[in-house]
Amino acid sequence: MWAPSVEAQQITGNQLHEVCQSDDGTLAGFCIGYIVSQIEGQSFGAFTVLSQIQEADNITEMNSRISAFLRYCVPETASNEQLRDIVLRHLQENPQTRHDPARFEIWRALMGAFPC
Protein backbone atom coordinates (compact mmCIF):
# COMPACT_ATOMS: atom_id res chain seq x y z
CA MET A 1 0.00 0.00 0.00
CA TRP A 2 1.32 3.44 -0.95
CA ALA A 3 1.10 6.48 1.25
CA PRO A 4 -0.80 9.38 -0.29
CA SER A 5 1.35 12.09 -1.75
CA VAL A 6 1.89 15.06 0.50
CA GLU A 7 2.54 18.55 -0.78
CA ALA A 8 3.54 21.61 1.19
CA GLN A 9 0.67 24.00 1.63
CA GLN A 10 1.15 27.36 -0.03
CA ILE A 11 -0.92 30.41 0.56
CA THR A 12 -1.81 32.60 -2.37
CA GLY A 13 -1.57 36.32 -2.70
CA ASN A 14 -5.37 36.37 -2.41
CA GLN A 15 -5.23 34.64 0.97
CA LEU A 16 -2.44 36.90 2.22
CA HIS A 17 -4.37 39.94 1.01
CA GLU A 18 -7.37 38.81 3.03
CA VAL A 19 -5.52 38.18 6.31
CA CYS A 20 -3.44 41.34 6.02
CA GLN A 21 -6.62 43.42 5.90
CA SER A 22 -8.16 41.72 8.93
CA ASP A 23 -8.93 43.52 12.17
CA ASP A 24 -8.41 40.23 14.02
CA GLY A 25 -5.16 40.43 16.02
CA THR A 26 -4.23 36.81 15.34
CA LEU A 27 -4.60 37.21 11.58
CA ALA A 28 -2.78 40.54 11.63
CA GLY A 29 0.08 38.85 13.49
CA PHE A 30 0.08 36.01 10.97
CA CYS A 31 0.31 38.54 8.14
CA ILE A 32 3.40 40.26 9.51
CA GLY A 33 4.97 36.98 10.63
CA TYR A 34 4.47 35.42 7.22
CA ILE A 35 5.99 38.39 5.41
CA VAL A 36 9.01 38.62 7.71
CA SER A 37 9.58 34.86 7.57
CA GLN A 38 9.47 34.94 3.77
CA ILE A 39 12.05 37.73 3.71
CA GLU A 40 14.29 35.78 6.09
CA GLY A 41 13.74 32.55 4.14
CA GLN A 42 14.55 34.19 0.83
CA SER A 43 17.72 35.65 2.31
CA PHE A 44 18.78 32.30 3.76
CA GLY A 45 18.06 30.53 0.47
CA ALA A 46 20.15 33.08 -1.39
CA PHE A 47 22.91 32.66 1.21
CA THR A 48 23.01 28.88 0.74
CA VAL A 49 23.29 29.26 -3.03
CA LEU A 50 25.82 32.08 -3.00
CA SER A 51 28.04 30.52 -0.36
CA GLN A 52 28.44 27.48 -2.62
CA ILE A 53 29.57 29.67 -5.49
CA GLN A 54 32.12 31.81 -3.66
CA GLU A 55 32.94 32.52 -0.04
CA ALA A 56 32.60 36.08 1.19
CA ASP A 57 35.30 37.82 3.18
CA ASN A 58 32.77 39.14 5.70
CA ILE A 59 29.06 39.34 6.49
CA THR A 60 28.71 42.80 4.92
CA GLU A 61 30.01 41.47 1.62
CA MET A 62 27.70 38.44 1.80
CA ASN A 63 24.68 40.61 2.65
CA SER A 64 25.47 42.77 -0.36
CA ARG A 65 25.62 39.70 -2.61
CA ILE A 66 22.34 38.41 -1.18
CA SER A 67 20.60 41.72 -1.90
CA ALA A 68 21.93 41.79 -5.46
CA PHE A 69 20.85 38.17 -5.99
CA LEU A 70 17.32 38.81 -4.66
CA ARG A 71 17.12 42.17 -6.47
CA TYR A 72 15.84 44.10 -3.46
CA CYS A 73 17.55 45.97 -0.64
CA VAL A 74 15.34 46.37 2.41
CA PRO A 75 16.62 49.21 4.61
CA GLU A 76 17.67 48.10 8.08
CA THR A 77 15.30 50.69 9.53
CA ALA A 78 12.20 49.32 7.73
CA SER A 79 9.61 48.31 10.31
CA ASN A 80 7.51 45.16 10.13
CA GLU A 81 4.42 47.34 9.71
CA GLN A 82 6.06 49.16 6.80
CA LEU A 83 6.85 45.84 5.13
CA ARG A 84 3.24 44.75 5.62
CA ASP A 85 1.98 48.02 4.12
CA ILE A 86 4.25 47.63 1.08
CA VAL A 87 3.11 44.06 0.45
CA LEU A 88 -0.55 44.94 1.01
CA ARG A 89 -0.30 47.88 -1.40
CA HIS A 90 1.29 45.62 -4.00
CA LEU A 91 -1.50 43.06 -3.57
CA GLN A 92 -4.18 45.74 -3.85
CA GLU A 93 -2.62 47.26 -6.98
CA ASN A 94 -1.97 43.92 -8.72
CA PRO A 95 -5.11 41.78 -8.52
CA GLN A 96 -4.10 40.08 -11.77
CA THR A 97 -1.28 38.19 -9.98
CA ARG A 98 -2.84 37.64 -6.54
CA HIS A 99 -3.59 34.02 -7.45
CA ASP A 100 0.18 33.39 -7.48
CA PRO A 101 1.89 32.05 -4.36
CA ALA A 102 2.21 34.72 -1.68
CA ARG A 103 5.99 34.27 -1.55
CA PHE A 104 6.25 35.48 -5.16
CA GLU A 105 3.98 38.44 -4.44
CA ILE A 106 6.15 39.43 -1.47
CA TRP A 107 9.28 39.23 -3.65
CA ARG A 108 7.64 41.34 -6.35
CA ALA A 109 6.50 43.92 -3.80
CA LEU A 110 9.98 44.23 -2.30
CA MET A 111 11.68 44.51 -5.69
CA GLY A 112 9.34 47.36 -6.56
CA ALA A 113 9.66 49.17 -3.26
CA PHE A 114 13.34 48.64 -2.50
CA PRO A 115 15.36 48.24 -5.69
CA CYS A 116 19.09 47.99 -5.08
The first five atom37 places (N, CA, C, CB, O) and aatype in JSON, in Angstrom:
{
  "aatype": [12, 17, 0, 14, 15, 19, 6, 0, 5, 5, 9, 16, 7, 2, 5, 10, 8, 6, 19, 4, 5, 15, 3, 3, 7, 16, 10, 0, 7, 13, 4, 9, 7, 18, 9, 19, 15, 5, 9, 6, 7, 5, 15, 13, 7, 0, 13, 16, 19, 10, 15, 5, 9, 5, 6, 0, 3, 2, 9, 16, 6, 12, 2, 15, 1, 9, 15, 0, 13, 10, 1, 18, 4, 19, 14, 6, 16, 0, 15, 2, 6, 5, 10, 1, 3, 9, 19, 10, 1, 8, 10, 5, 6, 2, 14, 5, 16, 1, 8, 3, 14, 0, 1, 13, 6, 9, 17, 1, 0, 10, 12, 7, 0, 13, 14, 4],
  "atom_mask": [
    [1, 1, 1, 1, 1],
    [1, 1, 1, 1, 1],
    [1, 1, 1, 1, 1],
    [1, 1, 1, 1, 1],
    [1, 1, 1, 1, 1],
    [1, 1, 1, 1, 1],
    [1, 1, 1, 1, 1],
    [1, 1, 1, 1, 1],
    [1, 1, 1, 1, 1],
    [1, 1, 1, 1, 1],
    [1, 1, 1, 1, 1],
    [1, 1, 1, 1, 1],
    [1, 1, 1, 0, 1],
    [1, 1, 1, 1, 1],
    [1, 1, 1, 1, 1],
    [1, 1, 1, 1, 1],
    [1, 1, 1, 1, 1],
    [1, 1, 1, 1, 1],
    [1, 1, 1, 1, 1],
    [1, 1, 1, 1, 1],
    [1, 1, 1, 1, 1],
    [1, 1, 1, 1, 1],
    [1, 1, 1, 1, 1],
    [1, 1, 1, 1, 1],
    [1, 1, 1, 0, 1],
    [1, 1, 1, 1, 1],
    [1, 1, 1, 1, 1],
    [1, 1, 1, 1, 1],
    [1, 1, 1, 0, 1],
    [1, 1, 1, 1, 1],
    [1, 1, 1, 1, 1],
    [1, 1, 1, 1, 1],
    [1, 1, 1, 0, 1],
    [1, 1, 1, 1, 1],
    [1, 1, 1, 1, 1],
    [1, 1, 1, 1, 1],
    [1, 1, 1, 1, 1],
    [1, 1, 1, 1, 1],
    [1, 1, 1, 1, 1],
    [1, 1, 1, 1, 1],
    [1, 1, 1, 0, 1],
    [1, 1, 1, 1, 1],
    [1, 1, 1, 1, 1],
    [1, 1, 1, 1, 1],
    [1, 1, 1, 0, 1],
    [1, 1, 1, 1, 1],
    [1, 1, 1, 1, 1],
    [1, 1, 1, 1, 1],
    [1, 1, 1, 1, 1],
    [1, 1, 1, 1, 1],
    [1, 1, 1, 1, 1],
    [1, 1, 1, 1, 1],
    [1, 1, 1, 1, 1],
    [1, 1, 1, 1, 1],
    [1, 1, 1, 1, 1],
    [1, 1, 1, 1, 1],
    [1, 1, 1, 1, 1],
    [1, 1, 1, 1, 1],
    [1, 1, 1, 1, 1],
    [1, 1, 1, 1, 1],
    [1, 1, 1, 1, 1],
    [1, 1, 1, 1, 1],
    [1, 1, 1, 1, 1],
    [1, 1, 1, 1, 1],
    [1, 1, 1, 1, 1],
    [1, 1, 1, 1, 1],
    [1, 1, 1, 1, 1],
    [1, 1, 1, 1, 1],
    [1, 1, 1, 1, 1],
    [1, 1, 1, 1, 1],
    [1, 1, 1, 1, 1],
    [1, 1, 1, 1, 1],
    [1, 1, 1, 1, 1],
    [1, 1, 1, 1, 1],
    [1, 1, 1, 1, 1],
    [1, 1, 1, 1, 1],
    [1, 1, 1, 1, 1],
    [1, 1, 1, 1, 1],
    [1, 1, 1, 1, 1],
    [1, 1, 1, 1, 1],
    [1, 1, 1, 1, 1],
    [1, 1, 1, 1, 1],
    [1, 1, 1, 1, 1],
    [1, 1, 1, 1, 1],
    [1, 1, 1, 1, 1],
    [1, 1, 1, 1, 1],
    [1, 1, 1, 1, 1],
    [1, 1, 1, 1, 1],
    [1, 1, 1, 1, 1],
    [1, 1, 1, 1, 1],
    [1, 1, 1, 1, 1],
    [1, 1, 1, 1, 1],
    [1, 1, 1, 1, 1],
    [1, 1, 1, 1, 1],
    [1, 1, 1, 1, 1],
    [1, 1, 1, 1, 1],
    [1, 1, 1, 1, 1],
    [1, 1, 1, 1, 1],
    [1, 1, 1, 1, 1],
    [1, 1, 1, 1, 1],
    [1, 1, 1, 1, 1],
    [1, 1, 1, 1, 1],
    [1, 1, 1, 1, 1],
    [1, 1, 1, 1, 1],
    [1, 1, 1, 1, 1],
    [1, 1, 1, 1, 1],
    [1, 1, 1, 1, 1],
    [1, 1, 1, 1, 1],
    [1, 1, 1, 1, 1],
    [1, 1, 1, 1, 1],
    [1, 1, 1, 1, 1],
    [1, 1, 1, 0, 1],
    [1, 1, 1, 1, 1],
    [1, 1, 1, 1, 1],
    [1, 1, 1, 1, 1],
    [1, 1, 1, 1, 1]
  ],
  "atom_positions": [
    [[0.84, -1.18, 0.0], [0.0, 0.0, 0.0], [0.88, 1.24, 0.0], [-0.96, 0.0, 1.21], [1.86, 1.3, 0.75]],
    [[0.56, 2.21, -0.82], [1.32, 3.44, -0.95], [0.71, 4.53, -0.1], [1.39, 3.88, -2.41], [-0.51, 4.64, 0.02]],
    [[1.58, 5.32, 0.49], [1.1, 6.48, 1.25], [0.65, 7.56, 0.27], [2.2, 7.03, 2.21], [1.25, 7.7, -0.8]],
    [[-0.38, 8.3, 0.61], [-0.8, 9.38, -0.29], [0.3, 10.43, -0.42], [-2.11, 10.03, 0.21], [1.09, 10.63, 0.5]],
    [[0.33, 11.08, -1.57], [1.35, 12.09, -1.75], [1.02, 13.31, -0.89], [1.46, 12.5, -3.25], [-0.15, 13.67, -0.71]],
    [[2.05, 13.91, -0.37], [1.89, 15.06, 0.5], [2.61, 16.24, -0.15], [2.44, 14.79, 1.94], [3.77, 16.12, -0.56]],
    [[1.93, 17.35, -0.23], [2.54, 18.55, -0.78], [2.5, 19.64, 0.27], [1.82, 18.99, -2.08], [1.56, 19.72, 1.06]],
    [[3.51, 20.48, 0.26], [3.54, 21.61, 1.19], [2.4, 22.56, 0.84], [4.91, 22.35, 1.14], [2.13, 22.83, -0.33]],
    [[1.75, 23.06, 1.85], [0.67, 24.0, 1.63], [1.26, 25.38, 1.34], [-0.26, 24.06, 2.85], [2.16, 25.84, 2.03]],
    [[0.73, 26.01, 0.32], [1.15, 27.36, -0.03], [-0.06, 28.27, 0.11], [1.74, 27.42, -1.47], [-1.18, 27.87, -0.2]],
    [[0.18, 29.46, 0.58], [-0.92, 30.41, 0.56], [-0.74, 31.31, -0.65], [-1.0, 31.24, 1.88], [0.38, 31.59, -1.08]],
    [[-1.84, 31.75, -1.18], [-1.81, 32.6, -2.37], [-1.77, 34.06, -1.95], [-3.03, 32.32, -3.27], [-1.99, 34.41, -0.79]],
    [[-1.49, 34.89, -2.93], [-1.57, 36.32, -2.7], [-2.96, 36.74, -2.27], [0.0, 0.0, 0.0], [-3.11, 37.65, -1.45]],
    [[-3.99, 36.08, -2.81], [-5.37, 36.37, -2.41], [-5.58, 36.1, -0.93], [-6.35, 35.55, -3.24], [-6.2, 36.91, -0.23]],
    [[-5.07, 34.98, -0.45], [-5.23, 34.64, 0.97], [-4.44, 35.61, 1.85], [-4.77, 33.2, 1.23], [-4.93, 36.03, 2.89]],
    [[-3.23, 35.96, 1.44], [-2.44, 36.9, 2.22], [-3.12, 38.27, 2.22], [-1.01, 37.01, 1.66], [-3.15, 38.94, 3.26]],
    [[-3.64, 38.68, 1.11], [-4.37, 39.94, 1.01], [-5.52, 39.98, 2.01], [-4.9, 40.15, -0.43], [-5.73, 40.99, 2.68]],
    [[-6.24, 38.89, 2.11], [-7.37, 38.81, 3.03], [-6.92, 38.92, 4.49], [-8.13, 37.5, 2.82], [-7.49, 39.71, 5.24]],
    [[-5.93, 38.14, 4.9], [-5.52, 38.18, 6.31], [-4.83, 39.48, 6.68], [-4.61, 37.01, 6.61], [-4.93, 39.94, 7.82]],
    [[-4.14, 40.09, 5.72], [-3.44, 41.34, 6.02], [-4.4, 42.52, 6.19], [-2.44, 41.65, 4.91], [-4.01, 43.56, 6.73]],
    [[-5.62, 42.37, 5.73], [-6.62, 43.42, 5.9], [-7.52, 43.18, 7.12], [-7.48, 43.52, 4.65], [-8.4, 43.99, 7.41]],
    [[-7.29, 42.09, 7.82], [-8.16, 41.72, 8.93], [-7.94, 42.59, 10.16], [-7.94, 40.26, 9.29], [-6.82, 43.03, 10.44]],
    [[-9.01, 42.83, 10.89], [-8.93, 43.52, 12.17], [-8.63, 42.54, 13.31], [-10.23, 44.28, 12.45], [-8.37, 42.96, 14.43]],
    [[-8.68, 41.26, 13.02], [-8.41, 40.23, 14.02], [-6.91, 40.22, 14.34], [-8.87, 38.82, 13.51], [-6.09, 40.11, 13.43]],
    [[-6.56, 40.35, 15.6], [-5.16, 40.43, 16.02], [-4.34, 39.21, 15.63], [0.0, 0.0, 0.0], [-3.17, 39.34, 15.27]],
    [[-4.95, 38.03, 15.69], [-4.23, 36.81, 15.34], [-3.89, 36.81, 13.85], [-5.06, 35.57, 15.7], [-2.77, 36.47, 13.46]],
    [[-4.85, 37.18, 13.03], [-4.6, 37.21, 11.58], [-3.62, 38.31, 11.21], [-5.91, 37.4, 10.81], [-2.78, 38.13, 10.33]],
    [[-3.72, 39.45, 11.88], [-2.78, 40.54, 11.63], [-1.35, 40.11, 11.99], [-3.18, 41.81, 12.43], [-0.4, 40.43, 11.29]],
    [[-1.23, 39.38, 13.09], [0.08, 38.85, 13.49], [0.6, 37.82, 12.5], [0.0, 0.0, 0.0], [1.79, 37.79, 12.19]],
    [[-0.31, 36.98, 11.99], [0.08, 36.01, 10.97], [0.6, 36.73, 9.74], [-1.11, 35.1, 10.6], [1.62, 36.33, 9.17]],
    [[-0.08, 37.78, 9.34], [0.31, 38.54, 8.14], [1.75, 39.02, 8.26], [-0.63, 39.75, 7.93], [2.58, 38.75, 7.39]],
    [[2.05, 39.72, 9.33], [3.4, 40.26, 9.51], [4.41, 39.12, 9.66], [3.46, 41.19, 10.73], [5.49, 39.17, 9.08]],
    [[4.06, 38.11, 10.44], [4.97, 36.98, 10.63], [5.28, 36.26, 9.34], [0.0, 0.0, 0.0], [6.42, 35.86, 9.1]],
    [[4.27, 36.1, 8.5], [4.47, 35.42, 7.22], [5.4, 36.23, 6.33], [3.13, 35.17, 6.51], [6.32, 35.69, 5.71]],
    [[5.16, 37.53, 6.26], [5.99, 38.39, 5.41], [7.44, 38.4, 5.88], [5.44, 39.82, 5.39], [8.35, 38.22, 5.08]],
    [[7.65, 38.59, 7.17], [9.01, 38.62, 7.71], [9.69, 37.26, 7.53], [8.99, 39.01, 9.21], [10.88, 37.21, 7.2]],
    [[8.96, 36.18, 7.73], [9.58, 34.86, 7.57], [9.93, 34.59, 6.11], [8.65, 33.76, 8.1], [10.92, 33.92, 5.84]],
    [[9.13, 35.09, 5.18], [9.47, 34.94, 3.77], [10.74, 35.72, 3.43], [8.3, 35.4, 2.89], [11.6, 35.23, 2.69]],
    [[10.85, 36.92, 3.96], [12.05, 37.73, 3.71], [13.29, 37.01, 4.26], [11.91, 39.14, 4.35], [14.32, 36.91, 3.59]],
    [[13.17, 36.51, 5.48], [14.29, 35.78, 6.09], [14.6, 34.5, 5.31], [13.99, 35.44, 7.56], [15.76, 34.17, 5.1]],
    [[13.55, 33.79, 4.9], [13.74, 32.55, 4.14], [14.38, 32.8, 2.79], [0.0, 0.0, 0.0], [15.24, 32.04, 2.35]],
    [[13.94, 33.87, 2.12], [14.55, 34.19, 0.83], [16.02, 34.54, 1.01], [13.8, 35.37, 0.16], [16.87, 34.12, 0.21]],
    [[16.32, 35.29, 2.05], [17.72, 35.65, 2.31], [18.57, 34.42, 2.62], [17.81, 36.65, 3.48], [19.69, 34.3, 2.13]],
    [[18.03, 33.51, 3.42], [18.78, 32.3, 3.76], [18.96, 31.42, 2.53], [18.06, 31.52, 4.87], [20.03, 30.85, 2.33]],
    [[17.93, 31.31, 1.71], [18.06, 30.53, 0.47], [19.13, 31.11, -0.44], [0.0, 0.0, 0.0], [19.94, 30.38, -1.0]],
    [[19.12, 32.43, -0.57], [20.15, 33.08, -1.39], [21.53, 32.83, -0.79], [19.88, 34.61, -1.5], [22.5, 32.59, -1.52]],
    [[21.63, 32.9, 0.54], [22.91, 32.66, 1.21], [23.43, 31.26, 0.9], [22.76, 32.85, 2.73], [24.61, 31.09, 0.6]],
    [[22.55, 30.25, 0.97], [23.01, 28.88, 0.74], [23.5, 28.69, -0.69], [21.88, 27.88, 1.03], [24.47, 27.97, -0.93]],
    [[22.85, 29.34, -1.64], [23.29, 29.26, -3.03], [24.61, 30.0, -3.22], [22.22, 29.83, -3.98], [25.57, 29.45, -3.75]],
    [[24.64, 31.25, -2.77], [25.82, 32.08, -3.0], [27.06, 31.58, -2.27], [25.53, 33.5, -2.58], [28.18, 31.71, -2.77]],
    [[26.87, 31.01, -1.1], [28.04, 30.52, -0.36], [28.66, 29.3, -1.03], [27.65, 30.17, 1.08], [29.83, 28.99, -0.8]],
    [[27.9, 28.6, -1.86], [28.44, 27.48, -2.62], [29.25, 27.96, -3.82], [27.31, 26.56, -3.07], [30.15, 27.27, -4.29]],
    [[28.9, 29.13, -4.31], [29.57, 29.67, -5.49], [30.92, 30.3, -5.13], [28.68, 30.72, -6.19], [31.94, 30.04, -5.76]],
    [[30.89, 31.13, -4.07], [32.12, 31.81, -3.66], [31.96, 32.29, -2.22], [32.45, 33.01, -4.61], [30.94, 32.88, -1.85]],
    [[32.97, 32.04, -1.42], [32.94, 32.52, -0.04], [33.1, 34.03, 0.0], [34.05, 31.84, 0.79], [33.78, 34.62, -0.83]],
    [[32.46, 34.64, 0.98], [32.6, 36.08, 1.19], [33.64, 36.33, 2.27], [31.24, 36.74, 1.58], [33.83, 35.5, 3.16]],
    [[34.3, 37.46, 2.18], [35.3, 37.82, 3.18], [34.66, 38.2, 4.52], [36.15, 38.97, 2.67], [35.27, 38.01, 5.57]],
    [[33.44, 38.73, 4.47], [32.77, 39.14, 5.7], [31.26, 39.17, 5.48], [33.29, 40.52, 6.17], [30.78, 39.02, 4.36]],
    [[30.52, 39.37, 6.55], [29.06, 39.34, 6.49], [28.51, 40.5, 5.67], [28.48, 39.37, 7.9], [27.48, 40.36, 5.02]],
    [[29.17, 41.65, 5.7], [28.71, 42.8, 4.92], [28.77, 42.48, 3.43], [29.56, 44.05, 5.23], [27.85, 42.79, 2.68]],
    [[29.87, 41.86, 3.02], [30.01, 41.47, 1.62], [28.94, 40.44, 1.23], [31.42, 40.9, 1.36], [28.34, 40.54, 0.16]],
    [[28.7, 39.46, 2.1], [27.7, 38.44, 1.8], [26.3, 39.06, 1.74], [27.73, 37.31, 2.85], [25.51, 38.73, 0.85]],
    [[25.99, 39.96, 2.66], [24.68, 40.61, 2.65], [24.48, 41.4, 1.36], [24.52, 41.52, 3.87], [23.38, 41.44, 0.81]],
    [[25.53, 42.03, 0.89], [25.47, 42.77, -0.36], [25.19, 41.83, -1.53], [26.77, 43.54, -0.59], [24.39, 42.16, -2.42]],
    [[25.84, 40.69, -1.55], [25.62, 39.7, -2.61], [24.19, 39.17, -2.55], [26.63, 38.54, -2.48], [23.54, 38.99, -3.59]],
    [[23.7, 38.92, -1.35], [22.34, 38.41, -1.18], [21.34, 39.42, -1.74], [22.03, 38.13, 0.32], [20.42, 39.04, -2.47]],
    [[21.51, 40.68, -1.4], [20.6, 41.72, -1.9], [20.63, 41.79, -3.42], [20.97, 43.08, -1.3], [19.58, 41.91, -4.06]],
    [[21.81, 41.73, -3.99], [21.93, 41.79, -5.46], [21.26, 40.57, -6.1], [23.42, 41.87, -5.88], [20.61, 40.69, -7.13]],
    [[21.43, 39.41, -5.48], [20.85, 38.17, -5.99], [19.32, 38.23, -5.94], [21.36, 36.97, -5.18], [18.65, 37.83, -6.89]],
    [[18.78, 38.73, -4.83], [17.32, 38.81, -4.66], [16.71, 39.99, -5.4], [16.98, 38.91, -3.2], [15.5, 40.0, -5.66]],
    [[17.53, 40.98, -5.73], [17.12, 42.17, -6.47], [16.25, 43.12, -5.64], [16.38, 41.76, -7.7], [15.44, 43.86, -6.19]],
    [[16.43, 43.08, -4.33], [15.84, 44.1, -3.46], [16.75, 44.34, -2.27], [14.42, 43.68, -2.98], [17.47, 43.44, -1.83]],
    [[16.71, 45.57, -1.76], [17.55, 45.97, -0.64], [16.66, 46.63, 0.42], [18.7, 46.95, -1.11], [16.42, 47.84, 0.38]],
    [[16.19, 45.84, 1.35], [15.34, 46.37, 2.41], [16.2, 47.17, 3.38], [14.57, 45.23, 3.14], [17.19, 46.64, 3.9]],
    [[15.84, 48.43, 3.64], [16.62, 49.21, 4.61], [16.55, 48.57, 6.0], [16.11, 50.66, 4.66], [15.52, 48.02, 6.39]],
    [[17.64, 48.66, 6.72], [17.67, 48.1, 8.08], [16.63, 48.74, 8.98], [19.05, 48.27, 8.69], [16.17, 48.11, 9.94]],
    [[16.25, 49.96, 8.68], [15.3, 50.69, 9.53], [13.84, 50.44, 9.14], [15.59, 52.17, 9.47], [12.94, 51.0, 9.77]],
    [[13.59, 49.62, 8.12], [12.2, 49.32, 7.73], [11.53, 48.54, 8.86], [12.16, 48.52, 6.39], [12.07, 47.56, 9.35]],
    [[10.35, 48.99, 9.25], [9.61, 48.31, 10.31], [8.77, 47.18, 9.72], [8.7, 49.3, 11.07], [8.5, 47.15, 8.52]],
    [[8.38, 46.25, 10.56], [7.51, 45.16, 10.13], [6.2, 45.7, 9.57], [7.24, 44.2, 11.29], [5.68, 45.17, 8.58]],
    [[5.67, 46.74, 10.18], [4.42, 47.34, 9.71], [4.61, 47.96, 8.33], [3.92, 48.39, 10.71], [3.73, 47.88, 7.48]],
    [[5.76, 48.58, 8.12], [6.06, 49.16, 6.8], [6.13, 48.06, 5.75], [7.39, 49.95, 6.84], [5.59, 48.22, 4.65]],
    [[6.77, 46.96, 6.06], [6.85, 45.84, 5.13], [5.46, 45.3, 4.82], [7.74, 44.73, 5.71], [5.15, 45.01, 3.66]],
    [[4.62, 45.18, 5.84], [3.24, 44.75, 5.62], [2.52, 45.72, 4.69], [2.48, 44.64, 6.96], [1.86, 45.29, 3.74]],
    [[2.66, 47.01, 4.95], [1.98, 48.02, 4.12], [2.43, 47.94, 2.66], [2.25, 49.42, 4.67], [1.61, 48.08, 1.75]],
    [[3.71, 47.72, 2.44], [4.25, 47.63, 1.08], [3.67, 46.41, 0.36], [5.79, 47.56, 1.1], [3.26, 46.5, -0.79]],
    [[3.65, 45.28, 1.06], [3.11, 44.06, 0.45], [1.61, 44.21, 0.21], [3.38, 42.83, 1.36], [1.12, 43.84, -0.86]],
    [[0.89, 44.76, 1.17], [-0.55, 44.94, 1.01], [-0.86, 45.88, -0.16], [-1.17, 45.49, 2.31], [-1.77, 45.62, -0.94]],
    [[-0.1, 46.97, -0.28], [-0.3, 47.88, -1.4], [-0.06, 47.16, -2.72], [0.64, 49.1, -1.28], [-0.84, 47.32, -3.67]],
    [[1.0, 46.37, -2.78], [1.29, 45.62, -4.0], [0.12, 44.68, -4.33], [2.6, 44.81, -3.85], [-0.3, 44.59, -5.49]],
    [[-0.38, 43.99, -3.34], [-1.5, 43.06, -3.57], [-2.75, 43.8, -4.04], [-1.8, 42.27, -2.29], [-3.46, 43.32, -4.91]],
    [[-3.01, 44.96, -3.46], [-4.18, 45.74, -3.85], [-4.04, 46.27, -5.28], [-4.38, 46.9, -2.89], [-5.03, 46.31, -6.02]],
    [[-2.84, 46.66, -5.66], [-2.62, 47.26, -6.98], [-2.39, 46.23, -8.08], [-1.45, 48.19, -6.91], [-2.34, 46.6, -9.26]],
    [[-2.26, 44.96, -7.73], [-1.97, 43.92, -8.72], [-2.88, 42.72, -8.56], [-0.52, 43.48, -8.61], [-2.41, 41.61, -8.32]],
    [[-4.19, 42.92, -8.68], [-5.11, 41.78, -8.52], [-4.91, 40.69, -9.57], [-6.54, 42.27, -8.57], [-5.3, 39.54, -9.35]],
    [[-4.3, 41.04, -10.7], [-4.1, 40.08, -11.77], [-3.09, 38.99, -11.4], [-3.65, 40.79, -13.01], [-3.05, 37.95, -12.05]],
    [[-2.26, 39.22, -10.38], [-1.28, 38.19, -9.98], [-1.53, 37.66, -8.57], [0.13, 38.76, -10.06], [-0.74, 36.85, -8.08]],
    [[-2.6, 38.09, -7.92], [-2.84, 37.64, -6.54], [-3.09, 36.14, -6.41], [-4.01, 38.37, -5.97], [-3.0, 35.59, -5.31]],
    [[-3.4, 35.47, -7.51], [-3.59, 34.02, -7.45], [-2.24, 33.29, -7.33], [-4.34, 33.53, -8.7], [-2.21, 32.11, -6.98]],
    [[-1.15, 33.98, -7.61], [0.18, 33.39, -7.48], [0.51, 33.14, -6.01], [1.25, 34.3, -8.14], [-0.11, 33.74, -5.13]],
    [[1.48, 32.27, -5.75], [1.89, 32.05, -4.36], [2.3, 33.36, -3.68], [3.05, 31.05, -4.3], [2.93, 34.23, -4.3]],
    [[1.94, 33.5, -2.43], [2.21, 34.72, -1.68], [3.7, 35.03, -1.64], [1.66, 34.6, -0.26], [4.09, 36.2, -1.63]],
    [[4.54, 34.01, -1.61], [5.99, 34.27, -1.55], [6.46, 35.02, -2.78], [6.76, 32.96, -1.4], [7.36, 35.86, -2.67]],
    [[5.89, 34.75, -3.95], [6.25, 35.48, -5.16], [5.75, 36.92, -5.09], [5.68, 34.78, -6.4], [6.44, 37.85, -5.51]],
    [[4.55, 37.1, -4.55], [3.98, 38.44, -4.44], [4.81, 39.29, -3.49], [2.53, 38.37, -3.97], [5.0, 40.48, -3.73]],
    [[5.29, 38.71, -2.41], [6.15, 39.43, -1.47], [7.44, 39.84, -2.17], [6.46, 38.56, -0.22], [7.88, 40.98, -2.04]],
    [[8.04, 38.93, -2.91], [9.28, 39.23, -3.65], [9.04, 40.35, -4.65], [9.8, 37.96, -4.38], [9.85, 41.27, -4.75]],
    [[7.94, 40.28, -5.39], [7.64, 41.34, -6.35], [7.44, 42.69, -5.66], [6.37, 40.98, -7.16], [7.92, 43.71, -6.14]],
    [[6.75, 42.67, -4.54], [6.5, 43.92, -3.8], [7.81, 44.54, -3.33], [5.58, 43.66, -2.59], [7.99, 45.75, -3.44]],
    [[8.7, 43.73, -2.81], [9.98, 44.23, -2.3], [10.89, 44.71, -3.42], [10.68, 43.14, -1.49], [11.6, 45.71, -3.26]],
    [[10.87, 44.03, -4.56], [11.68, 44.51, -5.69], [11.19, 45.88, -6.16], [11.62, 43.5, -6.85], [12.0, 46.74, -6.51]],
    [[9.88, 46.08, -6.15], [9.34, 47.36, -6.56], [9.6, 48.47, -5.58], [0.0, 0.0, 0.0], [9.88, 49.6, -5.97]],
    [[9.52, 48.14, -4.3], [9.66, 49.17, -3.26], [11.1, 49.48, -2.9], [8.93, 48.74, -2.02], [11.42, 50.63, -2.58]],
    [[11.96, 48.48, -2.96], [13.34, 48.64, -2.5], [14.35, 48.13, -3.52], [13.54, 47.92, -1.17], [15.11, 47.21, -3.22]],
    [[14.36, 48.7, -4.73], [15.36, 48.24, -5.69], [16.76, 48.59, -5.2], [15.11, 48.86, -7.08], [16.97, 49.62, -4.56]],
    [[17.7, 47.75, -5.51], [19.09, 47.99, -5.08], [19.75, 49.03, -5.97], [19.9, 46.69, -5.1], [20.91, 49.37, -5.76]]
  ]
}
